[in-house]
């Protein structure tokens, strides 16, 4: 069985098979820290699952807006023309909470908060919290992870 475990304190995502670590990836979670409230800009904690895998077959650095490929591929020229844009690149793993009242339903619903695991420009640092709530990864790491997980794969996000 494949599952994921994310440590906010360590800024690491671990891919487990039958409880044994297979891969470990540096990530960047929310600058605002952990939290579940809508509008908080925080990364939600607890048990989740991958609700959707988006972007299969698209090029590395494919740009997404509203979970749709824009037709753009991120590069320095595109970055220069859109300063301050929160880039969602390469692939999206859309998360859904499994714990009603904690990360599912109402004002704490992870899915309705559009919390993803997604790629980010290679110029962005990993291992430190900087996102708006999502889990950012290096694009090559995300491609590796994307090919190893399915819709329904569980992820536990802990402090």
HELIX and SHEET records of a PDB file:
HELIX    1   1 UNK A   76  UNK A   81  1                                   6    
HELIX    2   2 UNK A  106  UNK A  108  5                                   3    
HELIX    3   3 UNK A  139  UNK A  146  1                                   8    
SHEET    1   A 9 UNK A   2  UNK A   7  0                                        
SHEET    2   A 9 UNK A  12  UNK A  17 -1                                        
SHEET    3   A 9 UNK A  20  UNK A  28 -1                                        
SHEET    4   A 9 UNK A 135  UNK A 137 -1                                        
SHEET    5   A 9 UNK A 116  UNK A 119  1                                        
SHEET    6   A 9 UNK A  89  UNK A  97 -1                                        
SHEET    7   A 9 UNK A  46  UNK A  54 -1                                        
SHEET    8   A 9 UNK A 154  UNK A 158 -1                                        
SHEET    9   A 9 UNK A   2  UNK A   7  1                                        
SHEET    1   B 2 UNK A  62  UNK A  65  0                                        
SHEET    2   B 2 UNK A  68  UNK A  73 -1                                        
END                                                                             
